[in-house]
Amino acid sequence: MRGDNAKKLCSLEDIPDGGCKGFGDGSADSFFAVRRGSEVYLYRNCCPHAGAPLNWMPDRFLNREKTHIICTAHGALFDICSGKCVAGPCSGDYLDNIDMEIRDGDVWVL
């Protein structure tokens, strides 16, 4: 268990397996989670190219195939596991990840 500042975000089951879920007000200061089985990847909702939120609708952060995170402002694609931009104007840049861990089926922000 980590330090006392950790805060429970949600249950792992609140994030659809193979999908994503946004948290916060939808601005570039909010964040989102992508789930792949028992793994969760948590990122700030801010494109490194434009500084704008990635999604155009709540909980819409993935491309149609659900293989990449997408910035709907200009179509940049990001690797789900690393947050690295693999296509688009910010190619090679990374999304800001947020430290988290899973404890007893719950997602905690550290």
ChimeraX commands (.cxc) that place a marker at each C-alpha (Angstrom):
marker #1 position 0.00,0.00,0.00 radius 0.5
marker #1 position 1.25,3.45,-0.91 radius 0.5
marker #1 position 1.17,6.75,0.99 radius 0.5
marker #1 position -1.80,8.30,2.75 radius 0.5
marker #1 position -2.51,10.70,-0.14 radius 0.5
marker #1 position -3.93,7.99,-2.40 radius 0.5
marker #1 position -7.59,8.45,-3.31 radius 0.5
marker #1 position -10.01,5.82,-4.54 radius 0.5
marker #1 position -11.14,6.69,-8.06 radius 0.5
marker #1 position -13.57,3.88,-8.84 radius 0.5
marker #1 position -14.04,0.15,-8.96 radius 0.5
marker #1 position -12.18,-1.65,-11.74 radius 0.5
marker #1 position -15.57,-2.88,-12.95 radius 0.5
marker #1 position -16.70,0.75,-13.48 radius 0.5
marker #1 position -14.33,0.91,-16.48 radius 0.5
marker #1 position -15.52,-1.35,-19.32 radius 0.5
marker #1 position -12.97,-4.00,-20.29 radius 0.5
marker #1 position -11.57,-2.94,-23.66 radius 0.5
marker #1 position -13.05,0.52,-23.17 radius 0.5
marker #1 position -12.45,3.77,-21.35 radius 0.5
marker #1 position -14.02,6.18,-18.88 radius 0.5
marker #1 position -13.52,9.88,-18.28 radius 0.5
marker #1 position -13.27,11.55,-14.87 radius 0.5
marker #1 position -13.69,15.23,-14.08 radius 0.5
marker #1 position -15.44,17.99,-15.97 radius 0.5
marker #1 position -14.18,17.08,-19.47 radius 0.5
marker #1 position -11.68,19.94,-19.61 radius 0.5
marker #1 position -7.96,19.53,-20.29 radius 0.5
marker #1 position -7.53,19.35,-16.48 radius 0.5
marker #1 position -9.62,16.18,-16.27 radius 0.5
marker #1 position -8.37,12.66,-16.93 radius 0.5
marker #1 position -9.43,9.30,-18.31 radius 0.5
marker #1 position -8.77,5.60,-17.86 radius 0.5
marker #1 position -8.41,2.86,-20.45 radius 0.5
marker #1 position -8.86,-0.74,-19.32 radius 0.5
marker #1 position -7.36,-3.85,-20.86 radius 0.5
marker #1 position -8.35,-6.82,-18.67 radius 0.5
marker #1 position -6.83,-6.26,-15.24 radius 0.5
marker #1 position -4.59,-3.41,-16.50 radius 0.5
marker #1 position -5.63,0.24,-16.33 radius 0.5
marker #1 position -3.87,3.19,-17.96 radius 0.5
marker #1 position -4.67,6.63,-16.59 radius 0.5
marker #1 position -3.89,9.84,-18.51 radius 0.5
marker #1 position -4.58,13.56,-18.30 radius 0.5
marker #1 position -7.22,14.58,-20.88 radius 0.5
marker #1 position -4.93,16.97,-22.72 radius 0.5
marker #1 position -3.43,16.64,-26.20 radius 0.5
marker #1 position 0.31,17.48,-26.17 radius 0.5
marker #1 position -0.11,19.18,-29.58 radius 0.5
marker #1 position -3.00,21.54,-28.98 radius 0.5
marker #1 position -3.50,21.47,-25.21 radius 0.5
marker #1 position -7.19,20.71,-25.77 radius 0.5
marker #1 position -9.23,17.79,-24.40 radius 0.5
marker #1 position -8.91,14.62,-26.47 radius 0.5
marker #1 position -12.56,13.59,-26.53 radius 0.5
marker #1 position -15.57,15.14,-28.26 radius 0.5
marker #1 position -18.14,13.27,-26.16 radius 0.5
marker #1 position -18.03,11.86,-22.62 radius 0.5
marker #1 position -16.08,8.60,-22.35 radius 0.5
marker #1 position -15.01,8.71,-26.05 radius 0.5
marker #1 position -11.21,8.47,-26.06 radius 0.5
marker #1 position -10.56,5.50,-28.38 radius 0.5
marker #1 position -10.58,5.10,-32.13 radius 0.5
marker #1 position -13.32,2.93,-33.69 radius 0.5
marker #1 position -11.20,-0.21,-33.52 radius 0.5
marker #1 position -10.39,0.53,-29.86 radius 0.5
marker #1 position -6.71,-0.01,-30.60 radius 0.5
marker #1 position -5.49,3.54,-29.88 radius 0.5
marker #1 position -6.36,6.66,-27.93 radius 0.5
marker #1 position -7.39,9.35,-30.40 radius 0.5
marker #1 position -7.44,13.14,-30.28 radius 0.5
marker #1 position -10.65,14.10,-31.99 radius 0.5
marker #1 position -9.38,17.64,-32.67 radius 0.5
marker #1 position -6.82,16.52,-35.25 radius 0.5
marker #1 position -6.78,12.71,-35.35 radius 0.5
marker #1 position -3.51,12.02,-33.53 radius 0.5
marker #1 position -3.24,8.41,-32.35 radius 0.5
marker #1 position -1.62,7.38,-29.07 radius 0.5
marker #1 position -0.45,3.98,-27.85 radius 0.5
marker #1 position -2.73,2.85,-25.03 radius 0.5
marker #1 position -0.01,1.33,-22.85 radius 0.5
marker #1 position 2.62,4.08,-23.12 radius 0.5
marker #1 position 0.67,7.20,-24.14 radius 0.5
marker #1 position 3.15,7.81,-26.99 radius 0.5
marker #1 position 1.80,9.55,-30.08 radius 0.5
marker #1 position 2.31,7.14,-32.98 radius 0.5
marker #1 position 0.61,9.21,-35.71 radius 0.5
marker #1 position -0.30,12.87,-36.11 radius 0.5
marker #1 position 1.18,16.32,-35.56 radius 0.5
marker #1 position 2.56,15.47,-32.11 radius 0.5
marker #1 position 4.24,12.23,-33.22 radius 0.5
marker #1 position 6.78,11.12,-30.61 radius 0.5
marker #1 position 5.22,13.17,-27.80 radius 0.5
marker #1 position 3.47,11.51,-24.85 radius 0.5
marker #1 position 0.24,11.97,-22.96 radius 0.5
marker #1 position 0.73,12.85,-19.29 radius 0.5
marker #1 position 0.18,9.68,-17.30 radius 0.5
marker #1 position -1.25,9.75,-13.80 radius 0.5
marker #1 position 0.19,7.43,-11.17 radius 0.5
marker #1 position -2.32,4.86,-10.01 radius 0.5
marker #1 position -2.60,1.35,-8.70 radius 0.5
marker #1 position -5.26,-1.31,-8.37 radius 0.5
marker #1 position -6.04,-2.51,-4.84 radius 0.5
marker #1 position -8.62,-5.18,-4.10 radius 0.5
marker #1 position -10.51,-4.48,-7.34 radius 0.5
marker #1 position -10.47,-0.69,-6.94 radius 0.5
marker #1 position -8.50,1.93,-8.88 radius 0.5
marker #1 position -6.56,4.35,-6.70 radius 0.5
marker #1 position -4.89,7.62,-7.81 radius 0.5
marker #1 position -1.55,8.05,-6.07 radius 0.5
marker link #1:1,2 radius 0.2
marker link #1:2,3 radius 0.2
marker link #1:3,4 radius 0.2
marker link #1:4,5 radius 0.2
marker link #1:5,6 radius 0.2
marker link #1:6,7 radius 0.2
marker link #1:7,8 radius 0.2
marker link #1:8,9 radius 0.2
marker link #1:9,10 radius 0.2
marker link #1:10,11 radius 0.2
marker link #1:11,12 radius 0.2
marker link #1:12,13 radius 0.2
marker link #1:13,14 radius 0.2
marker link #1:14,15 radius 0.2
marker link #1:15,16 radius 0.2
marker link #1:16,17 radius 0.2
marker link #1:17,18 radius 0.2
marker link #1:18,19 radius 0.2
marker link #1:19,20 radius 0.2
marker link #1:20,21 radius 0.2
marker link #1:21,22 radius 0.2
marker link #1:22,23 radius 0.2
marker link #1:23,24 radius 0.2
marker link #1:24,25 radius 0.2
marker link #1:25,26 radius 0.2
marker link #1:26,27 radius 0.2
marker link #1:27,28 radius 0.2
marker link #1:28,29 radius 0.2
marker link #1:29,30 radius 0.2
marker link #1:30,31 radius 0.2
marker link #1:31,32 radius 0.2
marker link #1:32,33 radius 0.2
marker link #1:33,34 radius 0.2
marker link #1:34,35 radius 0.2
marker link #1:35,36 radius 0.2
marker link #1:36,37 radius 0.2
marker link #1:37,38 radius 0.2
marker link #1:38,39 radius 0.2
marker link #1:39,40 radius 0.2
marker link #1:40,41 radius 0.2
marker link #1:41,42 radius 0.2
marker link #1:42,43 radius 0.2
marker link #1:43,44 radius 0.2
marker link #1:44,45 radius 0.2
marker link #1:45,46 radius 0.2
marker link #1:46,47 radius 0.2
marker link #1:47,48 radius 0.2
marker link #1:48,49 radius 0.2
marker link #1:49,50 radius 0.2
marker link #1:50,51 radius 0.2
marker link #1:51,52 radius 0.2
marker link #1:52,53 radius 0.2
marker link #1:53,54 radius 0.2
marker link #1:54,55 radius 0.2
marker link #1:55,56 radius 0.2
marker link #1:56,57 radius 0.2
marker link #1:57,58 radius 0.2
marker link #1:58,59 radius 0.2
marker link #1:59,60 radius 0.2
marker link #1:60,61 radius 0.2
marker link #1:61,62 radius 0.2
marker link #1:62,63 radius 0.2
marker link #1:63,64 radius 0.2
marker link #1:64,65 radius 0.2
marker link #1:65,66 radius 0.2
marker link #1:66,67 radius 0.2
marker link #1:67,68 radius 0.2
marker link #1:68,69 radius 0.2
marker link #1:69,70 radius 0.2
marker link #1:70,71 radius 0.2
marker link #1:71,72 radius 0.2
marker link #1:72,73 radius 0.2
marker link #1:73,74 radius 0.2
marker link #1:74,75 radius 0.2
marker link #1:75,76 radius 0.2
marker link #1:76,77 radius 0.2
marker link #1:77,78 radius 0.2
marker link #1:78,79 radius 0.2
marker link #1:79,80 radius 0.2
marker link #1:80,81 radius 0.2
marker link #1:81,82 radius 0.2
marker link #1:82,83 radius 0.2
marker link #1:83,84 radius 0.2
marker link #1:84,85 radius 0.2
marker link #1:85,86 radius 0.2
marker link #1:86,87 radius 0.2
marker link #1:87,88 radius 0.2
marker link #1:88,89 radius 0.2
marker link #1:89,90 radius 0.2
marker link #1:90,91 radius 0.2
marker link #1:91,92 radius 0.2
marker link #1:92,93 radius 0.2
marker link #1:93,94 radius 0.2
marker link #1:94,95 radius 0.2
marker link #1:95,96 radius 0.2
marker link #1:96,97 radius 0.2
marker link #1:97,98 radius 0.2
marker link #1:98,99 radius 0.2
marker link #1:99,100 radius 0.2
marker link #1:100,101 radius 0.2
marker link #1:101,102 radius 0.2
marker link #1:102,103 radius 0.2
marker link #1:103,104 radius 0.2
marker link #1:104,105 radius 0.2
marker link #1:105,106 radius 0.2
marker link #1:106,107 radius 0.2
marker link #1:107,108 radius 0.2
marker link #1:108,109 radius 0.2
marker link #1:109,110 radius 0.2
view
